[in-house]
Amino acid sequence: MTSTNLVDTISYYLKADIQEAGLDKHLTIVCRQDGMPVFAFTTSNESMDHLALGALTAGMWQAALAISKYLSNNESEMDYRLSFDSTSSGIYVVPVCVGEEKMYLGLFYKDVLNLGQLKMKLRQLAFKVTDYWNKYHKENIKKEDGTLFTNITDEEIDNIFAFSGN
C-alpha cells in the first residue's frame, strides 16, 4: 500500500462515515497546519475553493491558538475546538493527530437545526480520522518492513547475479 493508496483508503472510509453521520451536505475538510487540504468532501453542488478554505481554516486556528496562550498555558492544543457560527450556520474546527502531524478537521455548514448534535458528530469523526490513520499506517509499515526478499536461498541469489552472456 503506497502513501497515495493510504490516503485513498482513509478517504474512502471517511466519506462513508461522513455520509452515515448525515454531514455530507456540508463541506468537511482535513487540512495540514500550512493550510493545504488533504481531504475535502461534500455532496452539495455549491462550488467552494478548498485551497482557500484550507488556508483560512489553518490561519484561523493558529490565530485562535495564539490568543488562547493569554488565557491558559495549561491546556493542550488538542483540548481546544474552534467555532465561528450563528444559530444555524458557521464553521467548526477540531484538531486531529494524523501520525506525528497535527491537522485540522473542519466543517462548513448552514441551515442546521441541531448545532450541538452536528458538533458532536464532527468530534466523533475526528477520533475516526486518527483511528484510520493509526490502523492503516501501521499496516503500511508492516508491509514495508525493509525486507526485499524473504526465504531466498544462496543458490537463488547466485542465479540472480550470474552472468548469462556468451
C-alpha positions in Angstrom: 0.0 0.0 0.0 1.6 3.3 -1.0 1.0 6.6 0.7 -1.4 7.6 -2.1 -3.3 4.4 -1.5 -3.2 5.1 2.2 -4.8 8.5 1.7 -7.3 7.0 -0.7 -8.2 4.2 1.7 -8.7 6.6 4.6 -10.7 8.9 2.4 -13.0 6.1 1.3 -13.9 5.2 4.9 -14.1 8.8 6.0 -16.6 9.6 3.2 -18.7 6.7 4.3 -18.7 7.9 7.9 -19.5 11.5 6.8 -22.5 10.2 4.9 -23.6 7.9 7.7 -23.4 10.8 10.2 -25.5 13.0 7.8 -22.7 15.5 7.4 -22.4 15.1 3.7 -24.5 18.1 2.6 -21.9 20.3 4.4 -18.2 20.7 3.4 -15.9 18.6 5.5 -12.2 19.3 5.1 -9.0 18.0 6.6 -6.0 20.3 6.2 -2.4 20.4 7.3 -1.0 23.1 9.6 0.2 25.0 6.5 -3.4 25.1 5.2 -3.0 22.6 2.4 -6.2 20.4 2.3 -5.5 16.7 2.2 -9.2 15.8 2.1 -12.4 17.6 1.2 -15.9 16.2 0.8 -19.5 17.4 0.2 -22.4 16.2 -1.8 -23.6 19.8 -2.2 -23.4 21.2 -5.7 -22.1 24.5 -4.4 -18.7 25.4 -5.7 -16.2 26.0 -2.9 -12.5 26.8 -3.1 -11.0 24.1 -1.0 -7.5 25.6 -1.2 -8.6 28.9 0.2 -10.8 27.3 2.8 -8.0 25.1 4.0 -5.6 28.0 4.3 -8.2 30.2 6.1 -9.0 27.3 8.4 -5.4 26.8 9.4 -4.8 30.5 9.8 -7.9 30.9 11.9 -6.9 28.0 14.1 -3.3 29.4 14.6 -4.6 32.9 15.4 -7.1 31.5 18.0 -4.4 29.3 19.5 -2.1 32.4 19.9 -4.9 34.2 21.6 -5.6 31.2 23.9 -2.0 31.5 25.2 -3.1 34.6 27.1 -5.9 32.6 28.8 -4.2 29.5 29.9 -0.8 27.7 29.4 -2.2 24.5 31.0 -4.3 23.4 28.1 -3.1 21.2 25.3 -3.8 22.3 21.7 -5.7 19.0 21.3 -8.2 20.1 24.0 -9.4 23.1 22.0 -12.2 23.4 19.4 -12.9 26.4 17.3 -16.3 27.6 16.4 -17.5 30.6 14.5 -21.2 30.4 14.0 -24.7 31.8 14.2 -27.6 29.7 15.3 -27.8 27.8 12.0 -24.6 28.2 10.0 -20.9 28.5 10.5 -17.5 26.8 10.8 -16.4 24.2 13.4 -12.8 23.1 13.6 -11.2 20.4 15.8 -7.5 19.3 15.8 -6.7 15.7 14.8 -3.4 13.8 15.1 -2.5 12.0 11.9 0.6 10.1 12.8 3.0 12.6 14.2 1.4 15.5 12.3 -1.3 17.7 13.7 -4.1 18.6 11.2 -7.4 20.3 11.4 -10.8 18.8 10.7 -13.2 21.5 9.7 -16.9 21.5 8.9 -18.5 24.4 7.0 -22.3 24.2 7.5 -25.5 26.1 7.0 -29.2 25.5 7.6 -28.6 23.4 10.7 -31.4 22.8 13.3 -29.4 20.9 16.0 -26.0 22.5 16.2 -24.9 20.6 19.3 -25.5 17.2 17.6 -23.6 18.4 14.5 -20.6 19.4 16.5 -20.7 16.1 18.5 -20.7 14.2 15.2 -17.7 16.1 13.9 -15.8 15.4 17.2 -16.6 11.7 16.7 -15.3 11.9 13.2 -12.0 13.4 14.4 -11.4 10.3 16.5 -12.1 8.1 13.5 -9.6 10.0 11.4 -6.9 9.3 14.0 -8.0 5.6 14.3 -8.0 5.2 10.5 -4.5 6.6 10.2 -3.2 4.5 13.0 -4.7 1.3 11.7 -3.8 1.7 8.0 -0.4 3.4 8.6 0.6 0.5 10.9 -0.4 -2.0 8.2 1.5 0.0 5.7 4.6 -0.1 7.9 4.3 -3.8 8.3 4.1 -4.3 4.6 7.2 -2.2 4.0 9.4 -3.7 6.7 12.6 -3.2 4.6 13.0 -6.9 3.7 13.4 -7.1 0.0 13.5 -10.9 -0.2 12.2 -13.5 2.3 13.1 -17.2 2.3 15.6 -16.9 -0.5 18.5 -19.4 -0.7 22.1 -18.6 -1.6 21.7 -20.5 -4.8 18.8 -18.3 -5.9 20.9 -15.2 -5.1 23.7 -16.6 -7.2 21.3 -17.3 -10.1 20.0 -13.7 -9.9 23.5 -12.3 -10.2 25.0 -14.9 -12.5 26.4 -13.6 -15.9 24.5 -15.4 -18.6 26.2 -13.8 -21.6 28.1 -15.5 -24.5 
